[in-house]
């Protein structure tokens, strides 16, 4: 049985895309001694009182969160998944775009690389960010690998966080020094220089009217099919288990399920008449023609189309209950693993 926990943090979702850049930079971390702090679950077992200052920490101010304040960056004790403690970033206000990533089993004296992290997409006026925690047995591993807002707390593990909001943008390294499940978590931490700006130069932010998403290569590991993370719905604006409930497996795009490596498909259900076309290498700011891509008159399988980084694609989704056009651009391709796209739904082209 699939069990999915949904956390509403008064911010937008879309399927969020946040990943590190493809370039990592070694840093000399020995000059600055790390600081330490111990975090506790928000509910005091002795008194039964709820005190978020015990569980939240602000790297910006170097202290625990204040009572009834959303100005914090890291929280402990709000998420237990599979009987284990998880940490999460602060995303409780609409300008929060912080992300974090597990780096591995490192000490402060070790040498390791620090990647640049892309922050969460900036929200438009009136948008909200919904954060989904997937605890279902068949998709949990995929969710854990792709979420930029939660990490499992593990003793001896180093983590990287990019703290970003309307006033702040900096990087922090932190390490779990001690962990007593459901009792306390002690971390050491220090602010570090941001990775060189050119590490993000390959990732130009899409324009405000587009959204972003990540699709995983479809695969079956140990009997678990990651289908909902390999597919995408332009109609409902997402993928994963929550989008799967909305679209009822009537997806618009599928990645990595073809004999052609790293390819997209648009034919997935029996009444599909959908089409896809590679328009070529374009940026969103370029001028390009959008052809009218007529759907098939009868259900027919459309040929797979290769994913190429930097290319723009047109999709005409057409079946018994859908008829829409969408444009998407491949922003990043990790062959055999995943693809990241920016996208938007558009009016039907007028040109033949």
Secondary structure, 3 states (H helix, E strand, C coil): CCCEEEEEEEEECCCCCCCEEEEEEECCCCCCCCEEEEEECCECCCCCCECHHHCEEECCCCEECCCCCCCCCEEEEEEEECCEEEEEECCCCCCCCCEEEEEEECCCCCCCEEEEECCCCCCCCCCCEEEEEECCCCCHHHHHHHCCCEEECCCCEEEEEEEECCCCEEEEEEEEEEEECCCEEEEEEEEECCCCHHHHCCCCCCCCCCEEEEEECCCEECCEECHHHHEEECCCCECCHHHHHHHCCCCCEEECCCCCCCEEECCCCCCCCCEEEEEEECCCCCCCCCCCCCCCCCCCCCCCEECCCCEEEEEEEEECCEEEEEEEEEEEEECCCEEEEEEEEECCCCCC
